[in-house]
Amino acid sequence: MPNMSKVKVAMPEQDPNVRNKNFEEVALGYTPEMAMEEASRCLNCKRPFCVEGCPVNVPIPRFIQEVAKGNFEKAYDIITEENALPAICGRVCPQESQCEGKCIRGRAKGAEPVGIGRLERFVADYHREHGEHKVPEIKKNGKKVAVVGSGPSGITCAGELAKKGYDVHVFEALHKTGGVLSYGIPEFRLPKALVQSEIDTVAQLGVDFETNVVVGRTITVDELEEQGYDAVFVGSGAGLPRFQGIPGENLNGVYSANEFLTRVNLMKGYMFPDRPTPVKISKTVCVVGAGNVAMDAARTAKRLGAENVYIVYRRSEEEAPARKEEIHHAKEEGIIFKFLTNPIEVKGENGWVKSLVCQEMELGEPDESGRRKPVPIEGATLEIETGTFIIAIGQSPNPLIRQTTPGLDTQKWGGIIVNEETNETTRENVYAGGDAVTGAATVILAMGAGKKAAQSIDEKLGG
């Protein structure tokens, strides 16, 4: 019999006043009993709308029914038919706007959808701790593909092609694989050992990874083709930060969120001088933006010892693009939100940030995005004393590849133009996906693009 409880089984979490001082994972995960109880809430619908909401089409009701029976390894096999990174997706996917957003159980008043993400995470973690990893037998087809970037789109494309018999070589610009999973998402949301474990699983399919290779600088797409690669997939992400263009942005103590999080997540800058890349923060930190990256930066600053951390955002809370869960966790951890507030100047002293001048805003008529446009309140400004200002208002693709690849058309803002059906670019046998095409988006959408591109490459090359 289905469990007719209207609410999800609660996720155990670290106490907010403990976790905001450490980098250990916030959510502690379900026990087997909790997972089975939550799985029993699934109605096993005849038309599973949840699957339609999943960019990689995981057969969600099938795996959940196995969890309900306690068949956790069988559930893992079902998930990984379509999703190579379940432990990651279970943690960072915006399920509320994808699979869980379509769940029938969540449509009744006061009801919550089935905790699909929590169950996916549980199954992946259970397999990692208790399961036996099986490497499939793969018959090579004699063709080889180069993949640029080892983030979610690149890893997914590489894994799918390897399973189809291709020799796949992944080129990563940084010294560590994982892309945004390694440098962008903090340990307390996505443990790096877990990321490495998922990448190791893909490597066991025969995928070769090479780090410290900047395609477009170290080697070009033309040169990859000259080396005999039959196709190239570009999954280089969107690592070029945007700035506001306000006075004082060049002062010491101003970081892009990208640089700040990379120094902490990848370079372990908080361990300076044991690690060579320092990260310096003040007692008061201001973060501009209200997406998931802004939440990550603010919550990281708190863990690094900042006493007061402000999120400064020119719109209202209702319009903040971050996941509701991330905003909720940030509030619990003591992050201070300044909505309808827009930075207009960074003031400095002796070359360092001293304060942030902000304009107070109000909401006017809707703009082209459909959201009410924030407009300044005349004469209403405030000044926050701070020594650290972190800018988290978005990223765009690095221009290196488009500048060095003739025949590769891009959008004005830098995104690579692709055929939406195949993910092939305007240059034959060169494919692209993820943030390099869309701009900064979600992990699962990048994975979906990598998966689609792999299928298209296979169809084109006749594998």
QUINOR-V103046 format. One record per backbone hydrogen bond with DSSP energy under -0.5 kcal/mol. NH is the residue of the N-H (numbers start at 0). CO is the residue of the C=O. If there is no record, write none. Layout:
NH|CO  NH|CO
This chain:
2|39  3|1  11|9  13|25  17|14  18|14  19|15  20|17  21|18  25|187  27|11  28|11  34|30  35|31  36|32  37|33  38|34  39|35  40|37  41|38  47|45  48|46  50|47  51|47  52|48  53|50  54|52  56|53  59|57  62|58  63|59  64|60  65|61  66|62  67|63  68|64  69|65  69|66  70|65  71|69  74|70  75|71  76|72  77|73  78|74  79|75  80|77  81|78  82|78  83|81  88|84  89|85  90|87  91|87  92|88  94|92  96|93  97|93  97|94  99|94  100|94  101|97  101|98  102|99  105|102  106|103  110|107  111|5  115|113  118|114  119|115  120|116  121|117  122|118  123|119  124|120  125|121  126|122  127|123  128|124  129|125  130|125  130|126  132|130  134|132  135|133  139|137  140|164  141|164  144|166  145|230  146|168  147|232  148|146  148|170  150|234  154|150  155|151  156|152  157|153  158|154  159|155  160|156  161|157  162|158  163|159  164|161  165|160  166|142  167|165  168|144  169|207  170|146  171|169  171|209  180|177  181|178  182|178  183|179  184|179  185|183  188|185  189|185  194|190  195|191  196|192  197|193  198|194  199|195  200|196  201|197  202|198  203|199  204|201  205|202  206|201  207|167  209|169  211|173  212|171  213|211  214|212  215|218  216|213  216|218  217|213  218|213  223|219  224|220  225|221  226|222  227|224  228|223  229|143  230|143  231|428  232|145  233|231  233|430  234|147  234|232  239|395  240|238  241|393  246|343  248|245  250|247  251|350  253|250  254|252  254|388  256|390  259|255  260|256  261|257  262|258  263|259  264|260  265|261  266|261  267|263  268|262  270|267  271|268  273|270  274|270  277|275  278|268  284|307  285|387  286|309  287|389  288|311  294|290  295|291  296|292  297|293  298|294  299|295  300|296  301|297  302|298  303|299  304|301  305|300  306|282  307|282  309|284  310|335  311|286  311|309  312|310  312|337  318|315  319|316  321|289  326|322  327|323  328|324  329|325  330|326  331|327  332|328  333|330  334|329  335|308  337|310  337|335  338|336  339|312  339|314  340|312  341|358  343|356  344|356  345|246  346|344  346|354  348|351  351|348  352|251  353|346  354|346  355|383  356|344  357|381  358|341  359|379  360|339  361|374  363|372  366|370  369|366  372|364  374|361  376|359  377|375  379|376  380|378  381|357  383|355  384|382  385|353  386|283  387|283  388|252  389|285  390|254  391|287  391|389  395|239  402|398  403|399  403|400  404|400  405|403  407|404  408|406  410|414  413|410  415|435  416|408  418|423  419|417  421|418  422|418  424|429  425|416  427|425  429|426  430|231  430|428  431|422  432|233  435|432  436|433  437|433  438|434  439|394  445|441  446|442  447|443  448|444  449|445  450|446  451|447  452|448  453|449  454|450  455|451  456|452  457|453  458|454  459|455  460|456  461|457  462|457
